[in-house]
Amino acid sequence: MFVSDFRKEFYEVVQSQRVLLFVASDVDALCACKILQALFQCDHVQYTLVPVSGWQELETAFLEHKEQFHYFILINCGANVDLLDILQPDEDTIFFVCDTHRPVNVVNVYNDTQIKLLIKQDDDLEVPAYEDIFRDEEEDEEHSGNDSDGSEPSEKRTRLEEEIVEQTMRRRQRREWEARRRDILFDYEQYEYHGTSSAMVMFELAWMLSKDLNDMLWWAIVGLTDQWVQDKITQMKYVTDVGVLQRHVSRHNHRNEDEENTLSVDCTRISFEYDLRLVLYQHWSLHDSLCNTSYTAARFKLWSVHGQKRLQEFLADMGLPLKQVKQKFQAMDISLKENLREMIEESANKFGMKDMRVQTFSIHFGFKHKFLASDVVFATMSLMESPEKDGSGTDHFIQALDSLSRSNLDKLYHGLELAKKQLRATQQTIASCLCTNLVISQGPFLYCSLMEGTPDVMLFSRPASLSLLSKHLLKSFVCSTKNRRCKLLPLVMAAPLSMEHGTVTVVGIPPETDSSDRKNFFGRAFEKAAESTSSRMLHNHFDLSVIELKAEDRSKFLDALISLLS
């Protein structure tokens, strides 16, 4: 059931208990976890933190810990499936679920005792009514008593006929209800999408408790930016949520700069920015950032010689010397940096890039360290999905979690270096896919498969990296193709996962259109296609549109998907 009063029904309940936190491996979940950890520290709440990257890990961890805990908090996992069916918990176990995945499973919505959903009601959830989905079995079983009261045989016969007619009517009504239920559930569960960021939900709880700090506000901003960077929410939703956070930023960072209120040198300041849509440009060179931002790379078509020429024309139009553009941003002439945003925006408009600036936030740690929210998202994501073999997934998770604290700036800078590597590899892979025509139209969707032995292919075996690559590839393909029909198609992408097990990761991405509502229908489609062909598939990831598939089943799986979506 939905929790209406987070403070009373959630926080005050767990405050005096030992709780177990299950946290999914995404940046928004990490940020929500940091806010909750800070609150628990304030109130000395005992908790255990367990990172989970998929359903299998969640089930294993739950079996391991279920004897010791009664209260479990799930962050960014658990809302979109029947939790009780998967985990089979004891009757006194209670789950608090804070998850952005939609649609929320109807059993979770209508379970009043064990499942408490920490989900904002103002997201248009459109949950079907209880009576349309559930029906008491007793209704159908009553009326089946028999009457042997010694009355006339003719009366008995009449009553028997009436009962038969009544039973037939009841059966027909039940069949109609079941058919209607199937339709309602299909419409409700057909598309997968994302709701309000979990970090924002947790920050609102901290604000209600009057325990919100500047650090918590920054984590909420990073959580929201993660959703925007990964295209999980619409531009409209992003702008609305930025507006909400902007009010909190003004409240927390408002100082009268007179003699008495001067800020200390090493304090934290958050400010609202209308900044450039260029990745990591303040920690890189402007040239590298322009080449590795998906927005500019796709618009210039940088994988072609003509595209490289257009980039040179763009830089010439701004009047920026190549020597300045190719050195580190921090080393550029101050006179050039002062009006850089305006210069880039003006030239971008001439080259047909109308959305070169975007609403975002930045944080200053003292005078030396300044980060944009998107910088932190890329750094944290790269640390978490790091291909380095020196640690397990849990080690990478802990490292990513630590990088969000201002006391661990060295880890954040390490994350930025990894992010640069990942972004370069992404653009190089996109260039090779487009130049060798690896993106092919399969009828109802586009398909692209990364081969074993492709450079950097192991960087894309993890779900978030592969999803981001797929989204950027689709954007670039839409800019490069002349076929109008192909511009409106979704993309299915496969990358090798494990050589020894012979498995591939498959991701489905919705069409790239301006009016796109970011709803993804591939989760259900993958399920049906695998069912109809008995393909060996594992739905282990919390996003239903990401699956693991046996490599030899790939062709029959794709054939089934084509006939299903045609």
Salt bridges, closest charged atoms under 4 A:
GLU12 OE2 - ARG7 NE 3.78
ASP43 OD2 - LYS211 NZ 2.72
ASP92 OD2 - HIS70 ND1 3.52
ASP99 OD1 - HIS101 ND1 2.78
ASP122 OD2 - LYS120 NZ 3.81
ASP123 OD2 - ARG102 NH2 3.31
ASP123 OD1 - LYS237 NZ 3.70
GLU137 OE2 - ARG174 NH2 3.51
ASP140 OD1 - ARG135 NH2 3.46
ASP140 OD2 - ARG174 NH1 2.61
GLU142 OE2 - HIS143 NE2 3.53
ASP147 OD2 - ARG159 NH1 3.83
GLU166 OE2 - ARG170 NH1 3.30
GLU178 OE2 - ARG174 NE 3.17
GLU189 OE1 - ARG524 NH2 3.98
GLU204 OE2 - LYS120 NZ 3.38
ASP212 OD2 - ARG251 NH2 2.74
ASP212 OD2 - HIS252 NE2 2.99
ASP215 OD2 - ARG406 NH2 3.07
ASP231 OD2 - LYS475 NZ 2.68
ASP231 OD1 - ARG518 NE 3.65
ASP241 OD2 - LYS237 NZ 3.36
GLU273 OE1 - ARG341 NH2 2.91
GLU273 OE2 - LYS370 NZ 3.65
ASP275 OD2 - ARG341 NH2 3.22
ASP288 OD2 - ARG424 NH2 3.47
ASP317 OD2 - LYS350 NZ 3.34
GLU342 OE2 - ARG357 NH1 3.84
GLU345 OE1 - ARG357 NH1 3.13
ASP375 OD2 - HIS283 NE2 3.19
GLU388 OE2 - HIS414 NE2 3.90
ASP390 OD1 - HIS396 NE2 3.86
ASP402 OD2 - LYS411 NZ 3.09
GLU417 OE2 - LYS420 NZ 3.12
GLU512 OE1 - LYS475 NZ 3.88
GLU527 OE2 - ARG524 NH1 3.45
GLU527 OE2 - HIS539 ND1 3.78
ASP543 OD1 - HIS101 NE2 2.82
ASP543 OD1 - HIS194 NE2 3.61
GLU552 OE2 - ARG536 NH2 3.28
ASP553 OD2 - ARG536 NE 2.99
